[in-house]
C-alpha cells in the first residue's frame, strides 16, 4: 500500500486570497495542493489557468497536483509544466491520444495522471496504466465543489485497485468529489491512497488535526 496522501483542493478556497489558502495547506502538514483547471467547455465551470500556478509556485514548495478538466489538455501540458506543476492529470474523455500525452508529461520531468468521470468504466484505462503515475476517479460529476460522493464510484476504485495488483504496477489511486473524514474511510477501504479534499478541508476548524487523522 502506498502512503495515504491528502491533497486539499483550492477550488474550495476563497478565490480572493489564494496565497492564504496555500499558507493554510502548508501549515496543516499536507504536502500536496490540488488545482482544478476548468475551461467552461469540458465541464460547466471556469476556474483559472497556468498563471495562477506560476504565481503560487513562488509561495510554496508543496507538490502541485494539477487536474486539467479542459477540452484540449494536450495543447497545454508544456505550459502547465513550465508554470510549476509537479503532476499533471488530464481526462480520458477529453483526449483520445492518452498514451502520447502521458509519456509527454513524464518526458517533461513531471508525474503523469489520467482521470475518469463517474460514467466511464476503469476498464477503459487498462492499456494506459503502465504510463500513469496516478489515476483519478471522479466520485462526483465534475464542475463544482461541495457535492456528495456517488457511492457507486467506490466500486470502480476497488476494481482499479484489483487491476493495479494484478498488473504489478504501483500507480496511485486518487478520489475527488465529496471526500470528507467519513467518506475517506470508505475510499481508502476500497483501495484509494490519495484523497482530494476541498470543502471539508477549508471548513475544518482543525485542519492540522484533520490531515494527521487521515494520514496516520
C-alpha positions as CSV (number, residue, x, y, z in Angstrom):
1,X,0.0,0.0,0.0
2,X,1.1,3.5,-0.8
3,X,1.2,6.0,2.0
4,X,-2.1,7.9,2.3
5,X,-1.8,11.5,0.9
6,X,-4.4,14.3,1.3
7,X,-4.4,16.8,-1.5
8,X,-6.5,19.8,-0.4
9,X,-8.3,21.4,-3.4
10,X,-8.1,25.2,-3.7
11,X,-11.4,25.0,-5.7
12,X,-13.0,25.3,-2.2
13,X,-10.7,28.2,-1.1
14,X,-11.5,31.9,-1.0
15,X,-10.7,32.9,-4.6
16,X,-9.8,36.4,-3.4
17,X,-6.9,35.1,-1.4
18,X,-5.2,32.0,-2.8
19,X,-2.0,32.9,-1.1
20,X,-3.7,32.5,2.3
21,X,-5.2,29.2,1.1
22,X,-1.7,27.9,0.2
23,X,-0.5,29.0,3.6
24,X,-3.3,27.1,5.3
25,X,-2.4,23.9,3.4
26,X,1.3,24.2,4.2
27,X,0.5,24.8,7.9
28,X,-1.8,21.8,8.1
29,X,1.0,19.4,7.2
30,X,-0.5,18.4,3.9
31,X,2.3,18.0,1.3
32,X,0.1,18.3,-1.8
33,X,-2.1,21.0,-3.3
34,X,-4.8,20.0,-5.8
35,X,-5.6,22.6,-8.5
36,X,-8.7,22.1,-10.7
37,X,-8.3,23.8,-14.0
38,X,-11.7,24.2,-15.7
39,X,-12.5,25.7,-19.1
40,X,-16.3,26.0,-19.2
41,X,-16.3,23.6,-22.1
42,X,-15.3,20.1,-20.8
43,X,-17.0,20.9,-17.6
44,X,-19.7,23.6,-16.8
45,X,-17.4,25.9,-14.8
46,X,-14.4,28.2,-15.3
47,X,-11.6,28.5,-12.7
48,X,-8.0,29.5,-13.5
49,X,-5.1,28.8,-15.8
50,X,-1.3,28.4,-15.7
51,X,-0.7,32.0,-14.5
52,X,-2.2,31.2,-11.0
53,X,0.0,28.1,-10.8
54,X,3.0,30.2,-11.7
55,X,2.2,32.8,-9.1
56,X,1.6,30.3,-6.3
57,X,4.7,28.3,-7.2
58,X,6.7,31.3,-5.7
59,X,4.8,31.0,-2.4
60,X,5.0,27.2,-1.7
61,X,7.3,24.2,-2.0
62,X,4.3,21.8,-1.8
63,X,3.6,19.2,-4.5
64,X,1.3,20.9,-7.1
65,X,-1.3,18.3,-8.2
66,X,-2.8,19.9,-11.3
67,X,-6.0,18.4,-12.7
68,X,-6.9,19.6,-16.2
69,X,-10.6,19.5,-16.7
70,X,-10.3,21.0,-20.1
71,X,-11.3,20.1,-23.7
72,X,-7.8,20.2,-25.2
73,X,-5.4,19.2,-22.5
74,X,-2.7,18.1,-24.9
75,X,-2.3,21.7,-26.1
76,X,-1.5,23.0,-22.6
77,X,0.7,20.3,-21.0
78,X,4.1,22.1,-21.6
79,X,2.6,25.4,-20.4
80,X,1.4,23.9,-17.1
81,X,4.7,22.1,-16.6
82,X,6.6,25.3,-17.1
83,X,4.3,27.1,-14.7
84,X,5.3,24.8,-11.9
85,X,3.0,21.8,-11.9
86,X,4.6,18.7,-10.3
87,X,1.9,16.4,-11.5
88,X,-0.4,16.8,-14.5
89,X,-3.6,14.8,-14.8
90,X,-5.9,15.0,-17.8
91,X,-9.2,13.3,-18.6
92,X,-9.5,10.2,-20.7
93,X,-12.8,11.5,-22.0
94,X,-11.2,14.7,-23.3
95,X,-8.1,13.2,-25.1
96,X,-8.0,10.2,-27.4
97,X,-4.2,10.2,-27.5
98,X,-3.8,9.3,-23.9
99,X,-0.5,7.3,-24.3
100,X,1.1,10.2,-26.2
101,X,0.3,12.8,-23.5
102,X,1.1,10.6,-20.5
103,X,4.6,9.9,-22.0
104,X,5.0,13.6,-22.8
105,X,4.2,14.6,-19.2
106,X,6.9,12.2,-18.0
107,X,9.4,13.4,-20.6
108,X,9.0,16.9,-19.1
109,X,10.0,15.5,-15.7
110,X,6.5,15.6,-14.2
111,X,4.3,12.9,-12.7
112,X,1.6,11.8,-15.2
113,X,-2.0,11.3,-14.4
114,X,-5.3,10.3,-16.1
115,X,-8.8,10.8,-14.8
116,X,-12.2,9.5,-15.5
117,X,-15.7,10.8,-14.8
118,X,-18.4,8.7,-13.0
119,X,-19.8,7.3,-16.2
120,X,-16.5,5.9,-17.6
121,X,-15.5,2.4,-16.5
122,X,-12.0,2.0,-15.2
123,X,-11.5,-0.9,-17.7
124,X,-11.2,1.8,-20.3
125,X,-7.8,2.7,-18.8
126,X,-6.2,-0.7,-19.0
127,X,-3.9,0.0,-21.9
128,X,-2.7,3.3,-20.4
129,X,-2.0,2.2,-16.8
130,X,1.7,1.4,-17.3
131,X,2.3,5.0,-18.3
132,X,0.4,6.7,-15.5
133,X,1.8,7.6,-12.1
134,X,-1.7,8.4,-10.7
135,X,-5.3,7.5,-11.8
136,X,-8.0,9.9,-10.5
137,X,-11.5,8.5,-10.1
138,X,-14.1,11.3,-10.0
139,X,-16.6,10.5,-7.3
140,X,-18.9,13.3,-8.4
141,X,-19.8,14.7,-11.8
142,X,-17.1,17.3,-12.2
143,X,-17.6,21.1,-12.4
144,X,-18.5,22.3,-8.9
145,X,-17.3,21.7,-5.4
146,X,-19.4,20.8,-2.4
147,X,-21.2,17.8,-4.0
148,X,-22.0,14.5,-2.3
149,X,-19.9,11.5,-3.2
150,X,-21.6,9.0,-5.5
151,X,-21.2,5.7,-3.6
152,X,-21.2,3.5,-6.8
153,X,-17.9,5.2,-7.8
154,X,-16.1,3.4,-4.9
155,X,-16.8,0.1,-6.7
156,X,-14.6,1.5,-9.5
157,X,-11.9,2.3,-7.0
158,X,-12.0,-1.3,-5.8
159,X,-11.8,-2.6,-9.4
160,X,-8.9,-0.3,-10.2
161,X,-7.0,-1.5,-7.1
162,X,-7.5,-5.1,-8.3
163,X,-6.2,-4.1,-11.7
164,X,-3.2,-2.5,-10.1
165,X,-2.4,-5.6,-8.1
166,X,-2.9,-7.9,-11.0
167,X,-0.6,-5.9,-13.3
168,X,2.1,-5.4,-10.7
169,X,2.0,-1.7,-11.2
170,X,2.2,0.9,-8.4
171,X,0.3,4.0,-9.7
172,X,-1.5,6.0,-7.0
173,X,-5.3,5.9,-6.9
174,X,-6.9,9.3,-6.2
175,X,-10.5,10.1,-5.4
176,X,-12.0,13.5,-6.0
177,X,-15.5,14.6,-5.0
178,X,-17.5,14.6,-1.8
179,X,-14.4,13.5,0.2
180,X,-14.5,14.2,3.9
181,X,-13.4,12.5,7.1
182,X,-16.2,9.9,6.9
183,X,-16.3,9.2,3.2
184,X,-12.5,9.0,3.1
185,X,-12.7,5.8,5.2
186,X,-14.7,4.0,2.6
187,X,-12.5,5.3,-0.2
188,X,-9.3,4.1,1.5
189,X,-11.0,0.7,2.2
190,X,-11.8,0.4,-1.5
191,X,-8.2,1.0,-2.4
192,X,-7.7,4.8,-2.7
193,X,-4.4,6.2,-1.4
194,X,-4.8,9.9,-2.5
195,X,-7.7,11.9,-1.1
196,X,-8.6,15.2,-2.8
197,X,-10.5,17.2,-0.2
198,X,-12.0,20.6,-0.8
199,X,-14.9,21.9,1.3
200,X,-14.2,19.5,4.2
201,X,-10.6,20.8,4.5
202,X,-11.3,24.5,4.2
203,X,-14.3,24.4,6.5
204,X,-12.5,22.5,9.2
205,X,-11.6,24.2,12.5
206,X,-8.7,21.9,12.9
207,X,-7.0,21.4,9.6
208,X,-3.8,20.1,11.0
209,X,-5.6,17.5,13.1
210,X,-7.7,16.5,10.1
211,X,-4.6,15.8,8.0
212,X,-3.0,13.9,10.8
213,X,-6.0,11.7,11.4
214,X,-6.3,10.9,7.7
215,X,-2.7,10.1,7.0
216,X,-1.7,8.2,10.1
